[in-house]
Amino acid sequence: MSFKKLHPLLKESLVNEGLEDSNAFQKRVLPTLKGGADAYIIAPKESGKTTALIIVTIHKLKAAAFEDSPRAIIVVKDKAEALALKDEFERFTYNTDLRLYTLYDEYDIEKQKTEIYPGQDIIIATPVRLSKLYFLNGIHLGEIQLFAIEDADYLGRNNTYNHILRLSESLNKCQYVITVEEMNSRIKNYQNAFMSNAQRIRL
């Protein structure tokens, strides 16, 4: 898929970053995600899957802030991953008014509630903190259009699998995307819940 079909502000930021066309793997991934399909994106690091997820998120949200409730949530392993992904997003959102917020465990949860309340568009969150905040009525998930799990290989550990499962049961209909290097049994089990119709795109 050519970048020409993306939102003009997003195209501008891609060009400014020296990205004038998608790579071979992204040409397979982007049309599926842009079309709204649920998907497992299975590929090694440096394949471009994270950039594809960022592109689709910004395009889906029309590169613009809207009202108060978050419209995209991307779940990551830990604080370091959340901050790194926020940095990547900011490479492509600097010319928009999209609001990004990182939600992780090593920060005062009452402050997080206060900071989210005025309005955020994209939440990058660790699963435990997202789950805890939601069940404390600290975040509204009723307007979510995209729910993604980035680098989901870690989901077989601890209780993270169940946190995601409970959150999915609380969401209205939305697009689900999981990026992963290798499928594991826990990730496959999501097919019995919210990923039943998901396409698999593997490098």
KOLLUMGU-892379 format. One line per field, with one value per residue: residue number from 1; chain; residue in one letter; x, y, z of N, C-alpha, C in turn. Coordinates in Angstrom, 2 decimals, padded with zeros to 5 digits, always signed. Example, Ala and Ser with C-alpha at 12.3 -4.5 7.8 and 13.67 -1.06 7.14 Angstrom:
BEGIN
k	c(1, 2)
c	c(A, A)
r	c(a, s)
nxx	c(+013.19, +012.85)
nyy	c(-005.69, -002.25)
nzz	c(+007.80, +007.08)
caxx	c(+012.30, +013.67)
cayy	c(-004.50, -001.06)
cazz	c(+007.80, +007.14)
cxx	c(+013.20, +012.90)
cyy	c(-003.30, +000.03)
czz	c(+007.80, +007.87)
END
This chain:
BEGIN
k	c(1, 2, 3, 4, 5, 6, 7, 8, 9, 10, 11, 12, 13, 14, 15, 16, 17, 18, 19, 20, 21, 22, 23, 24, 25, 26, 27, 28, 29, 30, 31, 32, 33, 34, 35, 36, 37, 38, 39, 40, 41, 42, 43, 44, 45, 46, 47, 48, 49, 50, 51, 52, 53, 54, 55, 56, 57, 58, 59, 60, 61, 62, 63, 64, 65, 66, 67, 68, 69, 70, 71, 72, 73, 74, 75, 76, 77, 78, 79, 80, 81, 82, 83, 84, 85, 86, 87, 88, 89, 90, 91, 92, 93, 94, 95, 96, 97, 98, 99, 100, 101, 102, 103, 104, 105, 106, 107, 108, 109, 110, 111, 112, 113, 114, 115, 116, 117, 118, 119, 120, 121, 122, 123, 124, 125, 126, 127, 128, 129, 130, 131, 132, 133, 134, 135, 136, 137, 138, 139, 140, 141, 142, 143, 144, 145, 146, 147, 148, 149, 150, 151, 152, 153, 154, 155, 156, 157, 158, 159, 160, 161, 162, 163, 164, 165, 166, 167, 168, 169, 170, 171, 172, 173, 174, 175, 176, 177, 178, 179, 180, 181, 182, 183, 184, 185, 186, 187, 188, 189, 190, 191, 192, 193, 194, 195, 196, 197, 198, 199, 200, 201, 202, 203)
c	c(A, A, A, A, A, A, A, A, A, A, A, A, A, A, A, A, A, A, A, A, A, A, A, A, A, A, A, A, A, A, A, A, A, A, A, A, A, A, A, A, A, A, A, A, A, A, A, A, A, A, A, A, A, A, A, A, A, A, A, A, A, A, A, A, A, A, A, A, A, A, A, A, A, A, A, A, A, A, A, A, A, A, A, A, A, A, A, A, A, A, A, A, A, A, A, A, A, A, A, A, A, A, A, A, A, A, A, A, A, A, A, A, A, A, A, A, A, A, A, A, A, A, A, A, A, A, A, A, A, A, A, A, A, A, A, A, A, A, A, A, A, A, A, A, A, A, A, A, A, A, A, A, A, A, A, A, A, A, A, A, A, A, A, A, A, A, A, A, A, A, A, A, A, A, A, A, A, A, A, A, A, A, A, A, A, A, A, A, A, A, A, A, A, A, A, A, A, A, A, A, A, A, A)
r	c(m, s, f, k, k, l, h, p, l, l, k, e, s, l, v, n, e, g, l, e, d, s, n, a, f, q, k, r, v, l, p, t, l, k, g, g, a, d, a, y, i, i, a, p, k, e, s, g, k, t, t, a, l, i, i, v, t, i, h, k, l, k, a, a, a, f, e, d, s, p, r, a, i, i, v, v, k, d, k, a, e, a, l, a, l, k, d, e, f, e, r, f, t, y, n, t, d, l, r, l, y, t, l, y, d, e, y, d, i, e, k, q, k, t, e, i, y, p, g, q, d, i, i, i, a, t, p, v, r, l, s, k, l, y, f, l, n, g, i, h, l, g, e, i, q, l, f, a, i, e, d, a, d, y, l, g, r, n, n, t, y, n, h, i, l, r, l, s, e, s, l, n, k, c, q, y, v, i, t, v, e, e, m, n, s, r, i, k, n, y, q, n, a, f, m, s, n, a, q, r, i, r, l)
nxx	c(+000.83, +000.58, +001.86, +000.48, -002.24, -002.88, -003.75, -003.29, -001.65, -000.32, +001.06, +002.78, +004.42, +005.61, +007.14, +008.87, +010.33, +011.79, +010.52, +009.12, +007.71, +006.08, +007.62, +008.21, +006.89, +005.16, +003.49, +001.84, +000.68, -000.51, -002.88, -004.70, -004.97, -005.74, -008.19, -009.70, -009.71, -009.37, -006.22, -003.34, -000.05, +002.82, +006.14, +009.72, +011.76, +012.50, +011.21, +009.29, +006.76, +005.88, +005.97, +004.02, +001.74, +001.64, +001.21, -001.33, -002.89, -002.79, -003.89, -006.44, -007.56, -007.85, -005.83, -006.28, -007.32, -010.14, -012.90, -013.16, -012.65, -010.38, -009.46, -007.86, -006.00, -002.91, -001.30, +001.54, +004.61, +006.03, +007.08, +009.36, +008.99, +006.61, +007.31, +009.22, +007.68, +005.94, +007.73, +008.28, +005.76, +005.52, +007.22, +005.65, +003.36, +003.77, +002.93, +000.24, -002.75, -003.13, -003.42, -001.23, -000.71, +001.10, +000.68, +001.56, +002.89, +004.65, +003.89, +001.97, -001.32, -003.57, -002.78, -002.54, -005.23, -006.18, -004.71, -005.51, -008.18, -008.83, -008.74, -007.59, -006.22, -004.75, -003.74, -000.98, -000.21, +000.63, -000.45, -001.38, -001.67, -003.48, -005.73, -006.26, -006.79, -009.03, -010.96, -011.20, -012.72, -011.32, -010.73, -012.28, -013.54, -015.34, -015.30, -013.38, -011.69, -009.59, -007.76, -004.76, -002.05, +001.23, +004.25, +003.70, +004.76, +005.33, +003.01, +002.39, +003.30, +003.06, +000.03, -000.87, -002.20, -004.85, -005.64, -005.81, -007.83, -010.06, -010.34, -010.98, -013.54, -014.93, -015.04, -016.60, -017.54, -014.62, -011.51, -009.05, -005.60, -002.70, +000.71, +003.58, +006.55, +006.81, +004.20, +002.54, +001.07, -000.74, -001.38, -002.58, -004.86, -006.52, -008.06, -010.33, -011.78, -011.77, -010.41, -011.40, -011.98, -009.66, -007.13, -004.04, -000.89, +002.15, +005.67)
nyy	c(-001.18, +002.17, +005.13, +007.31, +007.15, +007.85, +009.93, +013.44, +014.98, +012.94, +011.77, +013.87, +013.94, +011.43, +011.69, +013.70, +012.22, +010.73, +008.59, +007.46, +005.48, +002.34, -000.64, -004.00, -005.87, -004.21, -003.42, -005.57, -005.64, -003.09, -002.55, -004.45, -003.72, -001.05, -001.44, -002.22, -004.77, -007.32, -008.51, -010.66, -009.76, -011.07, -011.11, -010.58, -008.33, -005.03, -005.29, -003.55, -003.62, -002.26, +000.43, +000.27, -000.19, +002.23, +004.05, +003.21, +003.66, +006.49, +007.29, +006.11, +007.60, +009.94, +011.79, +013.75, +015.38, +014.50, +015.15, +013.80, +011.13, +008.34, +006.92, +005.03, +002.32, +001.05, -001.69, -002.46, -004.02, -002.91, -000.01, +001.08, +000.21, +001.52, +004.26, +004.32, +003.65, +005.82, +007.85, +007.03, +007.35, +010.13, +011.02, +011.03, +012.41, +015.03, +017.20, +017.23, +017.52, +015.39, +013.66, +012.09, +009.59, +008.01, +005.17, +003.63, +001.36, +002.45, +004.96, +007.48, +006.55, +008.12, +010.58, +009.86, +009.39, +012.00, +013.29, +012.02, +012.66, +015.28, +014.70, +012.42, +010.97, +008.73, +006.05, +004.61, +001.78, -000.23, -003.57, -004.27, -001.81, -000.46, -002.12, -001.93, +000.82, +001.08, -000.49, +001.00, +003.00, +005.02, +005.52, +005.88, +003.58, +003.44, +004.56, +003.39, +002.65, +001.22, -001.41, -002.51, -004.83, -004.58, -006.13, -008.75, -011.06, -011.45, -012.14, -014.61, -014.66, -014.26, -012.67, -011.37, -012.15, -012.66, -010.13, -008.72, -010.19, -009.69, -006.94, -006.84, -007.88, -005.78, -003.89, -002.10, -002.94, -003.05, -002.60, -005.10, -005.63, -007.55, -007.54, -009.53, -011.49, -014.29, -016.67, -017.73, -020.13, -018.85, -016.45, -017.47, -018.48, -016.30, -016.33, -017.67, -015.80, -012.58, -012.52, -014.08, -013.89, -013.02, -012.11, -013.61, -012.35, -013.03, -012.72)
nzz	c(+000.00, -000.84, +000.72, -000.14, +000.19, +002.73, +005.60, +005.05, +006.92, +008.24, +006.11, +005.57, +007.87, +007.66, +005.32, +006.20, +007.97, +006.31, +005.14, +002.44, +001.24, +001.91, +003.31, +002.03, +003.73, +005.17, +003.11, +002.90, +005.42, +006.01, +004.30, +005.32, +008.05, +007.79, +006.62, +008.75, +009.86, +012.38, +013.56, +013.74, +013.78, +012.78, +013.16, +013.09, +015.16, +013.93, +011.52, +010.71, +011.76, +014.06, +013.22, +011.24, +012.83, +014.25, +012.12, +011.19, +013.46, +013.79, +011.34, +011.52, +013.56, +012.33, +012.52, +014.45, +017.47, +019.54, +021.40, +024.77, +025.60, +025.39, +022.22, +021.16, +022.37, +023.30, +024.42, +026.31, +027.46, +029.76, +031.71, +030.41, +027.77, +027.21, +027.29, +025.27, +023.02, +022.98, +022.30, +019.68, +018.49, +018.67, +016.72, +014.51, +015.09, +015.71, +014.18, +014.48, +016.57, +018.20, +021.28, +023.44, +025.92, +028.51, +030.48, +033.30, +035.83, +037.77, +038.81, +040.43, +040.91, +041.33, +040.35, +037.69, +037.02, +037.23, +035.24, +032.90, +032.75, +031.52, +028.81, +026.41, +023.47, +022.54, +024.40, +025.84, +027.46, +030.36, +031.11, +033.75, +035.15, +033.48, +033.69, +036.45, +036.75, +035.11, +036.48, +038.70, +037.85, +036.55, +033.93, +030.80, +028.55, +026.54, +024.00, +022.46, +019.50, +018.48, +019.77, +020.76, +021.15, +021.73, +020.73, +021.91, +023.02, +025.72, +027.05, +028.13, +030.67, +034.26, +035.34, +033.15, +030.83, +031.68, +032.56, +030.14, +028.89, +030.55, +030.20, +027.46, +027.50, +028.44, +026.50, +023.81, +020.41, +018.51, +016.71, +016.90, +017.37, +017.39, +017.80, +017.36, +017.88, +017.81, +017.79, +020.78, +023.08, +024.81, +023.49, +021.21, +022.39, +022.65, +020.43, +021.06, +022.30, +021.78, +019.35, +017.33, +014.59, +013.49, +011.16, +010.10, +009.63, +008.49, +008.51)
caxx	c(+000.00, +001.32, +001.56, -000.33, -003.64, -003.00, -004.13, -002.24, -000.70, +000.49, +001.98, +003.79, +005.38, +006.37, +008.14, +009.87, +011.15, +012.50, +009.77, +008.27, +006.92, +006.12, +008.46, +007.45, +006.01, +004.11, +002.54, +000.88, +000.03, -001.28, -004.24, -005.53, -005.26, -006.48, -009.54, -010.41, -009.73, -008.55, -005.06, -002.07, +001.08, +003.88, +007.38, +010.81, +012.05, +013.05, +010.48, +008.40, +005.39, +005.52, +005.67, +002.71, +000.71, +001.57, +000.59, -002.75, -003.54, -002.93, -004.83, -007.77, -008.05, -007.90, -004.74, -006.86, -007.94, -011.60, -013.59, -012.38, -012.33, -009.39, -010.00, -006.92, -005.17, -001.86, -000.78, +002.95, +005.12, +006.44, +007.27, +010.37, +008.37, +005.60, +007.98, +009.86, +006.64, +005.48, +008.73, +008.08, +004.52, +005.73, +007.88, +004.64, +002.18, +004.18, +002.20, -001.19, -003.08, -003.40, -002.91, -000.65, -000.48, +001.65, +000.05, +002.38, +002.70, +005.53, +003.45, +000.82, -002.52, -004.49, -002.29, -002.90, -006.66, -006.33, -004.09, -006.30, -009.53, -009.11, -008.88, -006.45, -006.65, -004.02, -003.16, +000.01, -000.39, +000.94, -001.75, -001.84, -002.13, -004.68, -006.82, -006.56, -007.40, -010.37, -011.88, -011.40, -013.47, -010.41, -010.57, -013.48, -013.16, -016.52, -015.10, -012.19, -011.80, -008.47, -007.11, -003.61, -001.04, +002.50, +005.28, +002.89, +005.39, +005.39, +001.69, +002.28, +003.87, +002.27, -001.41, -001.16, -003.19, -006.20, -005.94, -006.24, -009.11, -011.11, -010.52, -011.68, -014.95, -015.53, -014.99, -017.56, -016.92, -013.50, -010.49, -008.00, -004.36, -001.63, +001.99, +004.34, +007.63, +006.41, +002.95, +002.60, -000.23, -001.64, -001.85, -003.52, -006.11, -007.39, -008.98, -011.57, -012.46, -011.99, -009.64, -011.91, -011.97, -008.42, -006.22, -002.64, +000.05, +003.45, +006.83)
cayy	c(+000.00, +003.42, +006.13, +008.35, +007.00, +008.16, +011.30, +014.37, +015.32, +011.75, +011.68, +014.92, +013.53, +010.30, +012.24, +014.40, +011.19, +010.02, +007.40, +007.84, +004.33, +001.23, -001.76, -005.13, -006.44, -003.23, -003.43, -006.63, -005.36, -001.84, -002.62, -005.23, -002.92, +000.14, -001.88, -002.44, -006.18, -007.79, -009.17, -010.98, -009.38, -011.95, -010.78, -010.23, -006.92, -004.29, -005.64, -002.44, -003.84, -001.18, +001.61, +000.02, +000.02, +003.67, +004.67, +002.88, +004.33, +007.91, +007.42, +005.75, +008.69, +011.12, +012.70, +014.90, +015.17, +014.48, +015.01, +013.53, +009.72, +007.74, +006.16, +003.94, +001.85, +000.11, -002.32, -002.82, -004.85, -002.21, +001.44, +001.39, +000.02, +002.57, +005.52, +004.18, +003.71, +007.21, +008.57, +006.68, +008.01, +011.57, +011.30, +011.11, +013.17, +016.38, +018.20, +017.05, +017.82, +014.14, +013.65, +010.80, +009.47, +006.72, +004.71, +002.52, +001.04, +003.17, +006.36, +007.61, +006.26, +009.25, +011.58, +009.38, +009.68, +013.45, +013.68, +011.45, +013.22, +016.37, +014.18, +011.80, +010.22, +007.46, +005.63, +003.52, +001.35, -001.57, -004.23, -004.26, -000.48, -000.17, -002.87, -001.37, +002.13, +000.91, -001.00, +002.09, +004.03, +006.11, +005.69, +005.49, +002.80, +003.29, +005.11, +002.78, +002.17, +000.30, -001.97, -003.25, -005.33, -004.46, -007.09, -009.48, -012.31, -011.54, -012.32, -015.89, -014.53, -013.66, -012.70, -010.38, -012.72, -012.48, -008.70, -008.37, -010.85, -008.97, -005.65, -007.05, -008.12, -004.50, -002.98, -002.21, -003.44, -002.26, -003.37, -005.66, -005.95, -008.07, -007.74, -010.52, -012.12, -015.69, -017.01, -018.70, -020.74, -017.89, -015.52, -018.23, -018.65, -015.14, -016.63, -018.14, -014.64, -011.42, -012.60, -015.27, -013.66, -012.30, -012.58, -013.75, -011.87, -013.49, -012.47)
cazz	c(+000.00, -000.91, +001.73, -000.75, +000.58, +004.14, +005.96, +004.61, +007.98, +008.47, +004.97, +005.74, +008.89, +007.12, +004.39, +007.01, +008.60, +005.26, +004.75, +001.31, +000.81, +002.85, +002.89, +001.45, +004.74, +005.44, +001.99, +003.22, +006.70, +006.07, +003.78, +006.24, +009.24, +007.38, +006.34, +010.00, +010.27, +013.49, +012.96, +014.37, +012.93, +013.31, +012.45, +014.02, +015.35, +012.78, +010.29, +010.38, +012.26, +014.98, +012.41, +010.61, +013.85, +014.50, +010.95, +011.15, +014.59, +013.49, +010.22, +012.00, +014.39, +011.45, +012.89, +015.14, +018.77, +019.48, +022.68, +025.98, +025.86, +024.49, +021.10, +020.86, +023.48, +022.91, +025.62, +026.21, +028.55, +030.97, +031.61, +029.39, +026.45, +027.03, +026.99, +023.96, +021.99, +022.93, +021.52, +018.28, +018.05, +018.56, +015.44, +013.46, +015.55, +016.13, +013.40, +014.75, +017.96, +018.92, +022.65, +023.82, +027.36, +028.93, +031.72, +033.78, +037.24, +038.68, +038.90, +041.31, +040.13, +041.45, +039.40, +036.35, +036.83, +037.04, +033.97, +031.81, +032.75, +030.56, +027.45, +025.74, +022.29, +022.46, +025.67, +025.77, +028.85, +030.83, +031.33, +035.14, +035.52, +032.71, +034.29, +037.76, +036.57, +034.57, +037.48, +039.67, +037.11, +036.27, +032.49, +030.06, +027.37, +025.69, +022.65, +021.86, +018.13, +018.24, +020.96, +020.23, +022.08, +021.03, +021.18, +022.90, +023.43, +027.18, +027.65, +028.83, +032.01, +035.35, +035.13, +032.12, +029.91, +032.22, +032.56, +028.78, +028.63, +031.27, +029.53, +026.18, +027.79, +028.82, +025.36, +022.72, +019.19, +018.03, +016.00, +017.74, +016.67, +018.23, +017.12, +018.12, +017.12, +017.64, +018.48, +021.87, +023.34, +025.43, +022.47, +020.37, +023.12, +022.46, +019.33, +021.66, +022.88, +020.91, +018.10, +016.61, +013.13, +013.17, +010.12, +010.50, +008.61, +008.99, +007.66)
cxx	c(+000.87, +000.91, +000.65, -001.79, -003.88, -003.41, -002.99, -001.22, +000.22, +001.49, +003.12, +004.85, +006.21, +007.48, +009.25, +010.80, +011.91, +011.81, +008.78, +007.44, +007.06, +007.08, +007.58, +006.47, +004.87, +003.08, +001.49, +000.05, -000.94, -002.68, -005.20, -005.94, -006.08, -007.94, -010.35, -010.43, -008.92, -007.39, -003.99, -000.98, +002.31, +005.15, +008.46, +010.93, +012.67, +012.36, +009.55, +006.99, +004.95, +005.17, +004.32, +001.58, +000.53, +000.84, -000.92, -003.50, -003.81, -003.96, -006.26, -008.39, -008.08, -006.92, -005.23, -007.44, -009.46, -012.15, -012.64, -011.89, -011.26, -010.06, -009.09, -006.13, -004.17, -001.22, +000.66, +003.41, +005.35, +006.65, +008.24, +009.78, +007.34, +006.25, +008.65, +008.83, +006.07, +006.44, +008.55, +006.83, +004.76, +006.50, +006.85, +003.40, +002.51, +003.40, +000.68, -001.47, -003.49, -002.70, -002.49, -000.45, +000.06, +001.13, +000.82, +002.35, +003.50, +005.17, +002.17, -000.49, -003.54, -004.07, -002.65, -004.37, -006.88, -005.81, -004.85, -007.63, -009.76, -009.23, -007.57, -006.99, -006.04, -003.39, -002.22, +000.18, +000.18, -000.36, -002.26, -002.40, -003.40, -005.89, -007.24, -007.28, -008.83, -011.36, -012.02, -012.18, -012.61, -010.17, -011.81, -013.06, -014.30, -016.36, -013.91, -012.49, -010.73, -007.87, -006.00, -002.71, +000.27, +003.54, +004.72, +003.51, +005.36, +004.08, +001.49, +002.74, +002.89, +000.77, -001.83, -002.22, -004.61, -006.60, -006.47, -007.62, -010.25, -011.38, -011.29, -013.16, -015.69, -015.61, -016.18, -016.83, -015.80, -012.54, -009.42, -006.79, -003.35, -000.38, +002.86, +005.46, +007.30, +005.11, +003.26, +001.18, -001.22, -002.22, -002.86, -004.87, -007.05, -008.36, -010.32, -012.38, -012.64, -011.25, -010.14, -011.85, -010.68, -007.66, -004.81, -001.77, +001.45, +004.56, +007.59)
cyy	c(+001.24, +004.35, +007.24, +008.31, +007.32, +009.62, +012.26, +014.74, +014.15, +011.57, +012.68, +014.49, +012.34, +010.77, +012.94, +013.44, +010.35, +008.74, +007.79, +006.69, +003.23, +000.15, -002.93, -005.73, -005.49, -003.15, -004.53, -006.27, -004.19, -001.93, -003.38, -004.39, -001.69, -000.21, -002.23, -003.86, -006.39, -008.58, -009.50, -010.61, -010.08, -011.72, -010.43, -008.72, -006.33, -004.64, -004.52, -002.60, -002.76, +000.09, +001.46, +000.27, +001.51, +004.38, +004.45, +003.58, +005.80, +008.12, +007.15, +006.88, +010.02, +012.22, +013.92, +014.49, +015.22, +014.20, +014.54, +012.09, +009.20, +006.91, +005.04, +003.61, +000.85, -000.39, -002.77, -003.50, -004.07, -000.72, +001.80, +001.27, +001.11, +003.89, +005.48, +004.29, +005.12, +008.06, +008.30, +007.36, +009.49, +011.96, +011.57, +011.90, +014.61, +017.47, +018.04, +017.51, +016.56, +014.15, +012.23, +010.76, +008.08, +006.39, +003.48, +002.46, +001.92, +004.66, +006.41, +007.49, +007.41, +010.38, +011.17, +009.64, +011.14, +013.88, +013.14, +012.19, +014.33, +015.91, +013.67, +011.01, +008.83, +007.19, +004.46, +003.02, -000.04, -002.25, -004.14, -002.88, -000.09, -000.85, -002.26, -000.03, +002.02, +000.47, -000.06, +003.25, +005.26, +006.37, +005.15, +004.80, +002.66, +003.78, +004.49, +002.24, +001.13, -000.11, -002.87, -003.71, -005.39, -005.41, -008.00, -010.79, -012.52, -012.00, -013.67, -015.81, -013.89, -013.73, -011.76, -010.87, -012.43, -011.00, -008.26, -008.96, -010.11, -007.61, -005.81, -007.27, -006.83, -003.53, -003.18, -002.75, -002.50, -003.18, -003.82, -006.02, -006.44, -008.21, -008.63, -011.07, -013.58, -015.94, -017.94, -019.14, -019.75, -016.94, -016.22, -018.38, -017.46, -015.34, -017.14, -017.00, -013.58, -011.48, -013.72, -015.11, -013.00, -012.95, -012.70, -013.30, -012.14, -013.19, -013.77)
czz	c(+000.00, +000.23, +001.18, -000.28, +002.05, +004.36, +005.60, +005.69, +008.31, +007.35, +005.13, +006.75, +008.43, +006.20, +005.17, +007.73, +007.56, +004.81, +003.65, +000.78, +001.87, +002.35, +002.47, +002.46, +005.06, +004.32, +002.16, +004.45, +006.61, +005.46, +004.70, +007.45, +008.88, +007.07, +007.58, +010.51, +011.55, +012.91, +013.98, +013.37, +013.51, +012.51, +013.46, +014.20, +014.09, +011.46, +009.83, +010.93, +013.24, +014.23, +011.73, +011.60, +014.15, +013.36, +010.95, +012.29, +014.28, +012.38, +010.69, +012.81, +013.63, +011.86, +013.65, +016.49, +018.63, +020.87, +023.78, +026.13, +024.90, +023.41, +020.66, +022.12, +022.94, +024.20, +025.38, +027.49, +029.84, +030.70, +030.50, +027.99, +026.18, +026.62, +025.61, +022.84, +021.87, +022.11, +020.03, +017.72, +017.80, +017.30, +014.35, +013.86, +015.87, +015.40, +013.52, +016.18, +018.73, +020.28, +023.02, +025.33, +027.67, +030.32, +032.19, +035.30, +038.20, +038.79, +039.71, +040.52, +040.23, +040.50, +037.97, +036.05, +036.51, +035.67, +032.76, +031.65, +031.72, +029.11, +026.89, +024.56, +022.22, +023.81, +025.41, +027.20, +029.13, +031.26, +032.76, +035.51, +034.76, +033.34, +035.63, +037.64, +036.05, +035.66, +038.67, +039.05, +036.81, +034.79, +031.79, +028.77, +026.37, +024.27, +021.94, +020.47, +017.80, +019.57, +020.46, +021.37, +021.31, +021.62, +022.26, +023.37, +024.94, +027.81, +028.33, +030.28, +032.99, +035.04, +034.00, +031.13, +030.39, +032.30, +031.20, +028.49, +029.31, +030.63, +028.23, +026.39, +028.12, +027.64, +024.44, +021.49, +018.73, +017.27, +016.98, +016.90, +017.70, +017.38, +018.00, +017.24, +016.81, +018.39, +019.65, +022.21, +023.95, +024.39, +021.55, +021.06, +023.01, +021.29, +019.86, +022.27, +021.82, +019.58, +017.19, +015.09, +012.65, +012.02, +010.68, +009.34, +009.15, +007.98, +007.47)
END
